[in-house]
Structure formats: C-alpha cells, structure tokens
Amino acid sequence: MAFDDQGREYMIDMFISTRELSEMQHAGATRGTSVFRTRAGHDVTYLGNGEFMVMVPGEEGGVTVRTDDSEFV
C-alpha cells in the first residue's frame, strides 16, 4: 500500500517471474525480475527508498507514491 501527496491510496502488487533450472546446473527455481502493477492494472516503477511512480491515465509523467513497507524503505 502506498499513498500520494494528496493522501490517495494505491495498492501495488509485485509479480516475480521464476524459472526452473535443469538438475545439471542447480536445484530449484531462481528469482527473476520484479514487475509492479496497481490493483487497477496501472504500470508502476520502483524509484527506490520507498517511492514508486504510478502511470495513471490523464496524469502526465505519472504520480509519485510512497510506502513505509520495510521491504522497500
């Protein structure tokens, strides 16, 4: 969950692609690149230090939102 400067709430989902490697290389799956999207389906870019850029239709350049989630701060 993240909020913009006006207090609007954005639910951001993180999707991680994984791939299974053959037994000859490694056992198990490896973590790939993370992709972020809002629950409404808008593209999200992680800027760092708890900030994300949400690409909202009608907002030129996107909306900067912030989270206090310990995984991203």
N, C-alpha and C positions, 0 to 999 in steps of 0.2 A: 504494500500500500504506500502510495506517495501522494504528496499534496503540492499544488501550485501556489503562487503568491497570493491568490485570492481565496485560498482555503478549499478549493475544489479537490475532491478525492479521485485518484486514479488507481485502479487495481492492475498491477503489472504481473504478467505471467512469464516465467523463464522456461524456455524449452531447450533441452540439451540433446544433441544427437550423439549417439554412441554407436560404436561398431565392434563387432566381434572379430578378433584376430585369430588366425589359424593356430593350432596347437604347437606348430613348429616355432612360432615367433614368441607368443605369450599366452598365458591362460587368462580368459575373461575378456571383458569389454574395456574399451578405452574411452575416455571422455573427449567429446568433440567441442565444437564452438557453441556458445550460448546464443540464443536468439530471444529477444524480448518483444512482447506484444501486450497491449492493454486487453482487458476482457472484452472491450468493444471492437477489438481487431485492429487497432491503430499500431503502426510501427513505432518502436521505441529504441533509442540508442542510449547505452550506458556511458555517461560522461566521466564518471569517477567521483570519489568522495561523497557518495550518497545521492548524486544528481543524475537525472535521466532527461532526455529530450523526447517528448511525445509529439508525433506528427499528427496533428488534429486538422481535419478539413476546415478550411476557412481561416486558419491561423498560419500566416506566412512565417516560415522559419521554425515552426513548432513551439511547444510550450515546455519550459523547464520546470520539472517537478523534483521534489526532494523526499527522501525517506530516511528514517532513523534505524532501519533494519541493520543489525550488526554485521550481516554478511556483506553489505555494500558500503558501509561508512568507513 
